[in-house]
Structure formats: structure tokens, C-alpha cells
């Protein structure tokens, strides 16, 4: 699918953020058309909780 306007397709990603003590994880939800970050959440584990919260922010 090729989006032709904003808010048609969202994509999600998780990346790690190294800190002095440990790694934390950044969950992002991005609008595929505009490439705008529409939701994010920093979490201390790779559990689905972090991406779920990012999706809630996007919604």
C-alpha cells in the first residue's frame, strides 16, 4: 500500500537507548505518509507495554 494522504498508514518501531546504567527502549508510531511521529513511549523493557502506550498516544 502506498499512502496518498496522512493518517492512512501508521508504522511502529522499537529502538534501544543506551544510558549510563542500562538500556531503555523507545517505541515509536509514525505516519507513513508525512513521517511525523504520532506516538512515542520510553520503557525499561521490550515488553509490548511500551508500544501499546505509544499507540494510545497516537490514537
Residue pairs with C-beta under 8 A, 6 or more apart in sequence:
1 8
1 9
3 9
3 32
3 33
4 33
5 33
6 31
6 33
6 34
6 36
7 31
7 33
8 32
8 33
9 31
9 32
9 33
10 29
10 30
10 31
10 32
10 38
10 58
11 29
11 30
11 32
12 27
12 28
12 29
12 30
12 51
12 54
12 55
13 27
13 28
13 30
14 25
14 26
14 27
14 28
14 46
14 50
14 51
15 25
15 26
15 28
16 23
16 24
16 25
16 26
17 23
17 24
17 25
17 26
17 42
22 44
24 42
24 43
24 44
25 42
25 43
25 44
25 45
25 46
25 50
26 40
26 41
26 42
26 50
27 39
27 40
27 41
27 42
27 43
27 50
27 51
27 53
27 54
28 37
28 39
28 40
28 54
29 37
29 38
29 39
29 40
29 51
29 54
29 55
29 57
29 58
30 36
30 37
30 38
31 38
38 57
38 58
39 53
39 54
39 55
39 56
39 57
39 58
39 59
40 54
40 57
41 50
41 51
41 53
41 54
41 57
42 50
43 49
43 50
43 53
